[in-house]
């Protein structure tokens, strides 16, 4: 299932990377789905992060994962949203 639409499931007010640790498991699953779905879905996810108020740094790092392996992307997703 490559390049299917993936978005964040709910808005999250974020002021910095520490606030992201409180993200929901639905956001983690959305990120993992984007990793599996491919570059287009990852790009949509990064755009959604910006729209939902994630920090510029988090969004920049998200964009840097576009061409990484699925496993690398999944590890990043888990580090960002999984705790």
Buried (B, 14 or more C-beta within 10 A) or exposed (E): EEEEEBBBBEEBEBEEEEBBEEBEEEBBBBBBBBBBBBEBBBBBBBBBBBEBBBBEEBBEBBBEBBEBEEEEBBBBBBEBBBE
